[in-house]
């Protein structure tokens, strides 16, 4: 079964493109958020399997959001995304509770499934 997703990014066009890309690959996008605070609220309400979370948001950064979500009992899997490559966040990625990191230019259903271990 493919995962349900909450897509978090402050750019509406990117969220729309990610929704189309991942839904075409069998994922179910249950919501979208533009800020870290909105992501926390929607993740609590919608209970997605996965939160696809941009590192750079206008209020809280993705690492802070991941830490907050990681404190919950039975939290969703958090996968961080960014327009920058992983080396730009080396230290933060070593300590984040997020399951993994995907550069935005490499985001695909295959890349996401490899991190969240979804099956058909």
C-alpha positions, 0 to 999 in steps of 0.5 A: 500500500502506498503512503498517505502524504502531507506536503509541506513547502512554502511555494504553492506551485511546487506543492502542486507539482509534487502532488501531481507527481506523487499521486500519478505514482500511487501516493495519496496526498491528504494535505498541503501546508505552507509553513512549519506551524501549519504543518504541525497542526495538519499532521496532528489532524490528518495523521498522514503516514509521511510528512514530506517537509521542506527544510526552508520555511518562512517560520520554523525550519524543517528541522524544528518541525521534524523535532516537534513531530518526532516527539509524538507517540507514533509519529508519521515518517518525516522526509526532508526535502530541499533545493540544496543538496545534503552536504549543505545540511550535513550536521543537522541531518546527522541529528534530525529525527527525520527518516531521510533527505531527498534533494528536490531535483531528485524527488520521485515516487521511487526515491520516496518509496525507498525511504519510507518502505512502501509497497504496492 
